[in-house]
Amino acid sequence: EEKARLFTEVDSLVYCKDAIGASFNPADRQKGLFKNAVQLIAWSRVGEADLVIRSEEQTQQKTLISAVSQSKNIQISIPFSDRISIDNAITCWCVLLLKGYDHEFIEQRMLLLEAVDMRMQLKKAVNNCYLLNDSYSNDTASLELALDFLLQQAGKNKTTLILSDILQSGEPPEELYPAIVQQLAKRGVSRLIGIGSAITTQQTVLTNNAADIQIDCYDSTQTFLQTASLNQFRDEYILLKGARVFSFERISQWLEQKVHQTVMEVNLTAMAHNLKAYQQFLAPSTRLMAMVKALSYGSGTAEVARILQFHKIDYLAVAYADEGVELRKAGISLPIMVMNVDEAGFDAMIQYNLEPEIYSFGIYNSFHQFLEKQAVSQYPIHIKFNTGMNRLGFEITEAEQLAEMINRQGTMAVKSVLSHLAASENTLLDHFTKVQVNRFKEAIAVVQRILGYPFLKHIANSAGIFRHPEYQFDMVRLGIGLYGVDSANEHQLSLQTVITLKSTIAQIREVPVGETVGYNRKGIVSRNSRIATVRIGYADGYSRSLGNGNGYMWLKNKKAPVIGNVCMDMTMIDVTDIPEAIEGDEVEVFGKQIPVQELASATGTIAYEIMTGISQRVKRIYVEE
């Protein structure tokens, strides 16, 4: 009611009946708050309203909303799938109907909507914790969405919610906070830390009604920071959800792991977008295996695996058994293929239900003997054939002998047969790609004939998915394309940037003409210059080959060239032509403005090497929009 008083003089009021609760009704009980002639427009999913939502059908990138207004069936399609964006779009729909816009016009304009940047950030925190900071809003609807993301990321790990008083909710505290605790209990949240006078008054009631949740309350953020200890937080995922007046940024800074100011930002929303972009090229029956080896191309294995599991892909692939073990410990339940198998990892594979890729008789025989000793039969494996990459894999001529051994010995069962395309992104080598596929078909025909049972077949990688759709077989393997890099450089996909490497300026100094910058006096100053020192060096993965003008960074919407040699922990850039630059400014090393492919080209390498070469001392921050 207090918030409604802000709108007492409006001529028209558009609202969602489901969101304001039964106790408040602008058309009846609270009608006297508004002008006599006010026009009320309500929408609802569950009851009578001016616009009644009948269905919401989500496809890969859109939501089709069907509704009834003035006894007419109408619908719109919007380029969103999250609930908050859908609710906002429906409210806009009501406004447009109120203003008398033609429905065809509304349908066209709704498709042009774009997402507003409201991001939840997942950061590494103290004592092996992760911190999800969602401080853009603090209401029950946004709390539900933030909890969904928290649990999606946490897997089986312990979870803690730090929640401030929810201001202007319209509900009395004795009803609001017990209802929230009930939601937390249903979702399996381990602990609630309440901050504020309202939630603190309910602590006894909340504790008595939620035996499975640890509940601690503090009357202010200051009291919490003075009383709490960092040792209270260990091996858990923490959600910060507070109204701005509570200054939760102080808690965020207190909990964050203290590392230097170079960070790699991993946009999980962009990753989900890229996944869907590739899925559009797949036949309905084609499965998808995501490559999360090498720390998911440097972006962080467990965090990426959780978002992929949430989007229901079919398989994950890692390079070594250790990586698969970490995923299992992080709560990942998807099937996991281990690509580089050795005897030291056999025990871990069995213990954590990992599926090895078998590529030689040596590995096959060793694993067979191990399984026999463990009395294990029909263990799932993946067979790799060499069709022209000449790296790993059985020769095509060995297919018959291998299949007969598998059948006869019975310790293993083939889940899939695969090979690797050497040049799927190169149009000049398409003829060789076809040669590889024909060799692959020859091998799988032999294996299929001898084994007599079905198995998955896959050879296509990121570039092969859309350049060679005829070679999808039963499954495809999506690697670097997931991270926003089109290895084919054909620009047929609307991929979004997933990884952004950023740092900050530590110092700016005036350097006169004729002076030099950096080791061995390599950076010669040809004019009076402003030189900025940035907190990143080759120990962070920024190559020394980018020194002396070969590389540049993005600052204040301009490129700033590197001057002098790249140092271990620092790099100098020339900001003479960027007079507004100041110490502490953020600098993009690569990302949306400087694509990682561009940086790779400057160093004479490939995007894979740049991404996987970023040091682990660089903090990873995970955002969802």
N, C-alpha and C positions, 0 to 999 in steps of 0.2 A: 504493500500500500504506500509506503514511503517513496519508493521509486516511481510509482504511478503518479504521484503529485508533480513530477517533472513535466507531465504531459497534460495537465488540466486545461490548457488553453488551445490544444490542437484541434483542427477541424476534422482530421481523420486519424484513426488509430488502428494499426495492423499488428496482430499478435498471434502467437501460437497458444491455443487453449491447453494443450497437453503440458506446456512448460510452466504455466503459472499456478497450477494446482487448483483443486476444487474449492478451496477457501476464498479464492479471489475471482470475481466475475464482473468484468467491466460492463457487461450487458444487463446486469441485474443488481446484485448486492452493492457493488461499488459504482453504480451508474452516476450517483450524485457527485463523484469526484470530477466529472468532465462536463464540458459545455452541453447544453440541452440538445443542440443540433449536431453533436459529434457523430461522425460516421464510423462505425466499428466494423472491421473486417477481420474475421478469425479463420484460422486453418487448423486442421486436426487430422491425426491418423486414426483415432479411435472413436470419435463421436461426431455429432452434428456440428457443422461449421459452414462458412461461406465457401471454403475450398476444402474438400474432403479428399485426403490422399488414399487411394485405393491400393497402389502397388508401387514398388521401387525395384527395378531389375538392373543389376549391375553387370556390365560387360568388362572387358579388359581396361578400358580407359574412360568409360562413360557410365552414367546412371540414367535410365529411362524412368520417368516418374509419371504415373497415370493418376488422374484425379477427376472429381466431379465438381462442377461449379454451375449454379443456376440450372440444375438438371441436365447439364451437358457433359459428355465425356471429353476430356481434354488431356493433353500430355505434353511434356517437354523432355528434352535430353540435355544433360549438363556434363561437362568434362571433369567431373569429380566423382569420388566414391566414398569419401569419409563423411561421417554423419554431420559434423558441424557445417561443412560446406554445403551439404544437401539442404539442411535446415535453413541456412542463410539464403540459398537460391529459392526455396519455396516462399520465404517471406518477400523476396524481391518479386516473385511471380504475382503474389497478392497485390503488391503496390502497382504493378503494371496493369493488372486487371482493373484495379480501382481507377486508374488514370484513363481507362478506355482504350488501351492499345490493342491493335488487331492481333489475334492469336498467332497468325503466321509470322508476324513481326517479332513477337515474343520468342517463338521457337528459334528463329534465326539468331537473335541477339544472345539468348542463353548459351548457345554453343560457343560464343566468343569470350565467355568468362575466363578469367585467369586466376590462378591461386595466389593468395596473399601470403607473404613470407611470415609464418608464425611457427617457429621451429623449436622442437624439443631437442636439447643437447645431452648426449650421453658422454661423460668424461671419466677418465681414470681418476680414482680418488685414493685416499689413504688406505693402508692396510689391505691391499688387494680388493678394494671396493670399487664399484662403479656408481657414478652420480648422474641422475637424470634431472636436469634443471628445467622446469616448466613454469616460468614466472610471468608468462604473458597474460594469464587470466586465472581467476580463482573462483570457480563455481562448480556445482555438482556435475554439470554436463561435461565440462572440460576435464574434471577430475576423473571421470569414467574413462575418457579417451587416454589420458596420461597413464592410468593404471593398466589399461590394455597394453600399451607400449612397454611399460615396466615389466609386466609378466612375460611378454613376448621375448624380451631381451634376457631376463633373469633365468629362464628355464627352470631348473630345479634348485637354484640358489636361494638363499634367504633374502627376503625383501623387507624394506622399511619405508614407511611414508612419514615425511615430516610435513605437517599440515597446519596452516594458520587458521584463525577464525575466518569463516566464510561470511563476508560482510554483505548486508542487504540481500539475504537469500529469501526473505519473506516467510521463513519458517522459524518457529521458536527453537532455541538451542536444545531443549529437552526432547524434541522430535528429530531435528536435523542430524545431530552428531550420533545418536544411537543408530539411525538409518545408515549413516556412512560406515560405522563400525560393522554393521551386518553385511554390507557390501564387501568390506575388506575380509571378513571371515569367509564369505563364500568364495572369494578369489584366492584365499590362502596366503594373504599378506601376514608376515610374521610379527611386525611391530608398528605401532603408531606413536609418533611423537607429536603431541599437540602444542601449539604455541598461540597464546592469546587468552584473554580473560573469559570469553564465552565458553570455549572448549574446556578450559581448566575447571570451570564450575561443574562440568559433567563428568569429571574423571572417575569418581567413585561409581557412578551409574554405569559408565562405559566398561570399567574393569569388571564389574559384577556380571555384565551381560556378554562378555567376550573372553571366556577363559583361555582360549587358544591364542589370543593376541596380547603381546606385552604392550601396555599403554603407560606412557609417561607424559605429563603435561607441565608446561612452564607458562608463566603469565606474560612473558615478553621474549623477544629474540635475544636481548641483552642478558636476561637471566639464564637462558639456555646456554649461551656461549660462555658465561661465567661458571656454570655448574657442570656442564657435560665434559666428557673426556673423549679424545680421539680413539682411545682404546676401546670405547663402547661399540665402535664400528669396525667390523672385520669380515672379509669374504662375503659381502652382501651387495645387493643393488638397492640404492637409496633414491627415492623420488622426493624432490623438493616442490611443494605446491603452496605458494603463499601469496596473499594480497600484497601489493607493492608497499603499503604503509608499514609492513613488518620487516622490510629490508632484508629479505632472504638472500640477497647477493652476499651478505656478510657470512652467512652459513655456507654458501657455495664456495667462497674463497677459503674458508677454514677447512672444509672437507677435501678440496681438490689436492691431488698429488702435486707437490711443488717440483716442477721441472722448468727448463728454460722456455722462452717464449716462442719458439718455433713449434708449430703444431700442424698436423695433417688432419684436415676436416673431411670426414667420410659422410656423404649425403645418402642416407639409406632410402629416402623417397626417390631420389634420382636413380638409384640402383633398381628399385622396384619398377620404375618406368622403363628402364633399359631391358629388364627381363621381359616385360610385356611387349616391347617393341620387337624382340626376337621371336617371341611366342606367336606373333601374328604371321610369321613365315612358316610355321610348323603345321603339318597335317594334324587333324584332331587326335589321331592315335599315336603320334610321335611323342616319346618321352624325352625328358630333358635332364641331363647331368650337368651340374655346375662345378667348375674347377675352383677350389678354395685352397690350392697349394700355395706354398711360399707366403704364408700369412695373408691369404687372399690377395695376392699381388701387392702386398705391403699394407693392406688396409685393415687387417685384424681378422683372424679366422673365425672366432666364436661369434662375434657380433654380426658378421656377414652371414654366417651359417644360420643364425636365428631368423634373420629376415627372409632368407630363402626357404627355410622350413615353414615359416608362417605363410608364404605364398605357394606352398604345396608343390615344390619341384619334386622330382622323382629320385634323384641320386646326388651325392656329393663325391668329389674326387680330391684326394690329398696326395702329396708326394711321398711322405713317409709315415710309418705307423705311429710315431710320436704325435704327429698332427691329428691323426684320427682319435687317439686316446684323449687328447685335450678337448676335442669336440664332444666326445661321450661324457667326459667329466662336466662339460658345460651344459649338459642336458639335451644334446642333439640326438634324435632318434632315427633320422633318415638313414637309409643304406649308405655306406661309405666304402668307396673303392680306393685301395692303396696302390699307387702306381709303381713305386720303387721299393721292392720287397727284398729284405735280406733275412738271414737266419736269426739275427738278434731280435727281430721284431715278431717272430712267429707266436710266441707266448702271448704277447700283448694283443695280437690280432684275434686270437681265440677268446681271450678274456673279455675284450671289448667289442666283439662281434663286428670285426672289420673284414672286408673282402679283398684278398690280394689279387693283383694283376700278375699272372704267370706268363713270363716271356721267354723262358729257356728251359731246356731239359735239366740243367743244373739246379735251378730254383724249384722246378717241379719235383724232382727226386728228393730234394732236401725237405720240402714241405710234406710230401707223401710220407716220408719216414717219420717226421714229427707227428703227423696226424695218426699214424699207426700206433705210435707209442702212447698217444693220448686216447686211443680207442675211439677216434672220431671218424665218422663216415659222412659222405655227401656234403662236405663243407663247401660253401659257395665261393667260386673263383671266377676270374675274368681272364680270358685267353687273348694275348696280343700277338698279331702277325706283322711281320715286316713286309711292307708292300712297296718300299722305295725310299723311306726315310733313312734306313740303314743306321738306326740308333739302338732300339730294343725291339725284340719280337722274334717269334719262331719264323723260319722260312716257310714259304708256301708248300714246298716239297715235304715238310715235316708234319703236315696237318694229319695225314692218315695215321702215322705212328703215334702221334700224341693222342688223338681221339680214341684209338684202340686201348692205349694205356689207361686213360681215364675210365673207360668202360670196364676194363678188366679189373682194375685195382679198387675202384669204388670209394676211395677216400675223399674224392672231390666231385662236385657237381657244377657244371658250367652255367653261370648266370648270364654271361654275355661274351661275345667275341668282338674284338675291336682292332682297328689299325689307326694310323696317324697320317693325315695328309701333309705333304711337305710344302705345298705352295698353293693352297686353296684360294689365297687372296690375289694371286698373280694371273692376270688374263693371258699373258704370254706362255704360261705353263699349264693352261687348261688341258692340253693334250696329255700331259703327264699325270694330272689328277685323274683323268679317265683311265689311264693305264693302271694306276694304283687301285682304283675302284674295281676294275675287272679282275685284278689279282686277288683282291679281298673277296669278291664273289666266288672265285674258284676255291678259296680256302674254306669259306663258310659252307659251301655246298658239300665238301668232303666231310667236315665235322658234323654237319646236320645228318648226313646219310648214316654215319657210323653211330653217333650218340642216340639218335632216334627220339629225342625229346626237344621241345622248343627252347630257345635262348634268345636274348636280345642281341642285335647287331648294330654297331655304330662306328662311324668313321669321320663324320662331319664335325669340324670345329666352328669357332665363331664366324669366320669368313665363309666357311662352307655352308652354313645354315641358310644364308640368303643368296649366295652366289651359285650354289649347286643344290637347289631344293630337291632335285631328283635323286640325290645321294643321302637322304635323311635316314633311310632304313627304319629301324625301330626306335632309335634314340639318337640325340645329338649331344655334343659336349660344348657348353658355353663357357668361355674363359674370359679373355680380356675385354670382349664386347660388353660384358656385364658391368664393367667399370667405366664405360663411356668412351672406349677407344675403338674406332672402326679400323681394324687392321687392313682392310681392303682399300680404305680411303676413297670409296665410291660415293659417299654421302647419300646413300639410299635410305639410311636409317636416321630418325630424329633422336639420336642418343643425347643424353644429358650428362654433364660433368659430375662424376661421383667424388673424385678425390681432388682436393685443393691443398697445396702446401703453402703455408703462410709463416711469416716471421715479422719482426718489428725492428725499427731503427734504434740502435743503442746510442749513437752519437752522430752529430753533424759538425763538420769543421770547415773553415775556409782555408783553401790551399792555393797559394799563389802560383802563377805561371812559372814553369821551369822546375818546380818541385816534383817529387815522385811519390807514389802510393804503393805500399805493400812490400813483401819480401823481394829481394834482388832488384829493387827499384824498377820493376817492370812497368808499373803504371805511370807513364810520363804525362804530366799535366800541361796541356798546350794553351791554356787560358786560365785566368783566375777562376777558381772552381769551388763549388760546394760539394763535399764528399761525405756520403752517409755510410756508416758502418752498420751492417745488418747482422742479426744474431743467427747466422747459419753458415756452415762451412763443410769441408769435405768429410768430416766425421759424422755429419748429419745425412750424407748422401748427395751433397751438392758438388758435382764433379769439378776438379781442378781445371779441366779442359774448357770450362765456361769462363775462365778468367780472361783479362786483357781484351775486353770488348766482344768476346764470342757469345756471351750470355747477357741477359738483361732481366729486370724484374719490373713488376707492374706497381706503380705508385701514383696515386691521385690522377687516375685515368691516363697515364702516360708511361712509356717505357723508359726505364733508367738503366743505362748500360753498366756492366761490371767493369771496374777499373782495377788494374793490378792483378796479382795472383790471388786465387781463392785460398784462404787460410783454413786451418783445421776447424775453428769454431766461428769464424767471422768472414764476411765478404763485403767488400767496399763497392758502392755504386755511385755514379756521377749524377747528382740531383741539381746541377747548375740550372737546368732549364725547367726545374720544378720548384720555383721559389717558395711555394706555400708548404713544402715539406717541412716537418718538424720532428724532433726526437720523440719516439714512442709511436710514430705512425705505423700502421700495418702495411706490409708489403706482400704481394702475391708472387710466389716463386714459380708455381705453375697451377693451372686451374681453368676457370672460365675465360680469363683474358689471355693467358699464355697457355695454350693446350700442351699437354705433356708430350705430344708428338713433335711439337715445335722445339721444345727443349731437347728432346732426343736427337732431332736432326742437327741441332747446333753442336752436339757432342759426338756425332757420328755413330750413334747407337740406336736402339729401339725403345719404345715406350715401356716394354716389359722390364728392361734393365733399370730404367729410371725409377719406376714404381717400387720394384722389389728391393732397390738399393737404399731406400730411405731408412735411416738408422732407427733402432728401437728406442733410443733416447728421445726421439721426437714423439711427443704426446699425440695420441689419436683421439679425436673428438667425433662422436657420432651424432648426427642430427636427423630429425624426421620432421617434415614440413606438414 
